[in-house]
Amino acid sequence: MTNRVTMNKKTTYFLAITGLLLLLIAAVLFSLSVGEMHIGLGDALRLLAGGGNSDSLEYMLVTQVRLPRIMLGMAVGGALSLAGAMLQGVYRNPLVEPFTLGISGGASLGVAAVIVLGWQASLGGLLLPLAGFAGALAVLALVWFFGTRKRQVNIQHILLVGVMVSFICSSGMMFLMSIASSESLHGIVFWTMGSLDEPNTALVWITVGATIAVLALSLLFVNPLNALRLGEERALHLGVNTQLAVKLLFVLASVLTGLCVAVAGVIGFVGLIVPHLVRLMFGNDYRILLAGSFLLGASFLLLSDVAARSIIAPNELPIGVITGLVGGVVFIFLMSRKIAR
Amino acid sequence: MFTLENFSCGYPSFRLSEISFSVAKGDFIGIIGPNGSGKTTLFRGITGVIPSTGEIELDGSDLRMLSLRQRAQRIAVVPQTVEADSVSVEDFVLMGRLPYLPRFRFFETRNDIEIAEEQMRLCDIFHYKSKLMTELSGGEQQRAAIARALTQQPDLLLLDEATAHLDITHQARLMKLIRRLNETTSLTVLMIIHDLNLAAEYCNRLLLMHNGHLCAQGNPAEVLSEERIERVYQTPVFVHSNPLSGKPVVMLR
């Protein structure tokens, strides 16, 4: 009886994670079978398990088109949401998202430069994501350099520098777009809108691996993030090495974001909205927020991708259109219901 | 025994001059002094939020040699203002067990919960435990912060103006609670307090700070002399003694 509240919490969180996991599995199965060419769920699973004709169109479609796309969707959706939750915790600011700090701006600038120079085909198409990742890391280094003094990070300082770097990157983008040929311009715009269509499976697996690694590492910071909710000084009083936690969380979230943007382009709103959805459902507790955001973000992006490739099939909508629209509407709905309660 | 020897800390613009004092285990010390005299700076130095020089020892161990977690198991702080988040009172108080939680354990044990509940009862907030911190009044939040600090089971408790938001009932109750903890658990308490009369009534000893100096220490009757209070606070006062307790009472002239 005395332990009712906390015991309930443990059970609640366990059930929540189980529920989100089931949702993710459902989303994966759904996206396997839905698309321009409908493949029955049973057939799709049989093909994946190695049954069926391995030369058939269905087999190629499921294993070489849909499966990598699903893996990337889960990784990017999960990663951006996780990074959003981590950064919102570090900054104690609910409006921060993975792209606030100019990471996406730096990546976009790197990619745009490659496209304007006409080098997008070099290194077997790998130069594009490499330039994106390099741009993201350059911004990270810049923000870090100007945001720290005497090896102490000042979080608010970093936030301000990041927002300014973000503006500088947009100006750079505008400049590049103004001198770009109409073909390059189309390439830049298309890349900026984001897509889960990545032909290079090695990149997909790198993203998946990095995402899982960061998720595992982030769990080390569950208790520090909860303590940081009280403020940096109070967290320190509770024995949390706040400087170390803030630095590591910031770098982990930024590198992961940079990787996602480099591979999948700028897919907005996911990193902002998903952690808030988890907060609205289960409360502002990092014991559920990190893993919950990861799982919900993965499902959310997968389902958004299904919508993006079905609504005007055989053409595709940019996935950002769906994430912004659906995410925003669901968020407003949940929030107004919470206020009404 | 808590000892500071030639202890100094501060900022480029304001620095404490070297301070030395020692506090017996289970003592209840009030730190008084005008605004800006360095009381909170002293606390921030003791807790390691800002770097310090000189010796700082608790029960024979050098505090600087301890890890942050070890330090948090021995020293707890009740800050000036409570940062209320949308967290339940119980979860807030349970955060006091963080210094004891292993890295990959996310949920408190039964023992942790029992400790937290005991402190909530002591601080008279147990019936609020399912409420959100944001739903509590300033005084109730303050009591929750005290319960959280006690949940850390510290040897030394630092309270920064913990009575500031409390009504007289809860002020007196808090002071009595602390005195009882002193006597029963040998908890050592340093409390920054602006109410000189409350300090005189309950604290065993007072430290008076002024412009970053420790300008007087001793029992309340020794420290609270008319001449000294007038000089430090720059306000004419009249000191007489409480007819019931015999402790000094400071009144504005």
Boltz contact constraints between the chains, C-beta under 6 A:
constraints:
  - contact:
      token1: [A, 3]
      token2: [B, 113]
      max_distance: 6.0
  - contact:
      token1: [A, 5]
      token2: [B, 90]
      max_distance: 6.0
  - contact:
      token1: [A, 6]
      token2: [B, 113]
      max_distance: 6.0
  - contact:
      token1: [A, 10]
      token2: [B, 107]
      max_distance: 6.0
  - contact:
      token1: [A, 222]
      token2: [B, 106]
      max_distance: 6.0
  - contact:
      token1: [A, 223]
      token2: [B, 98]
      max_distance: 6.0
  - contact:
      token1: [A, 223]
      token2: [B, 101]
      max_distance: 6.0
  - contact:
      token1: [A, 227]
      token2: [B, 98]
      max_distance: 6.0
  - contact:
      token1: [A, 229]
      token2: [B, 85]
      max_distance: 6.0
  - contact:
      token1: [A, 230]
      token2: [B, 83]
      max_distance: 6.0
  - contact:
      token1: [A, 231]
      token2: [B, 83]
      max_distance: 6.0
  - contact:
      token1: [A, 233]
      token2: [B, 49]
      max_distance: 6.0
  - contact:
      token1: [A, 236]
      token2: [B, 49]
      max_distance: 6.0
  - contact:
      token1: [A, 237]
      token2: [B, 47]
      max_distance: 6.0
  - contact:
      token1: [A, 237]
      token2: [B, 77]
      max_distance: 6.0
  - contact:
      token1: [A, 238]
      token2: [B, 72]
      max_distance: 6.0
  - contact:
      token1: [A, 238]
      token2: [B, 98]
      max_distance: 6.0
  - contact:
      token1: [A, 239]
      token2: [B, 68]
      max_distance: 6.0
  - contact:
      token1: [A, 239]
      token2: [B, 69]
      max_distance: 6.0
  - contact:
      token1: [A, 239]
      token2: [B, 72]
      max_distance: 6.0
  - contact:
      token1: [A, 239]
      token2: [B, 99]
      max_distance: 6.0
  - contact:
      token1: [A, 241]
      token2: [B, 68]
      max_distance: 6.0
  - contact:
      token1: [A, 284]
      token2: [B, 86]
      max_distance: 6.0
  - contact:
      token1: [A, 287]
      token2: [B, 106]
      max_distance: 6.0
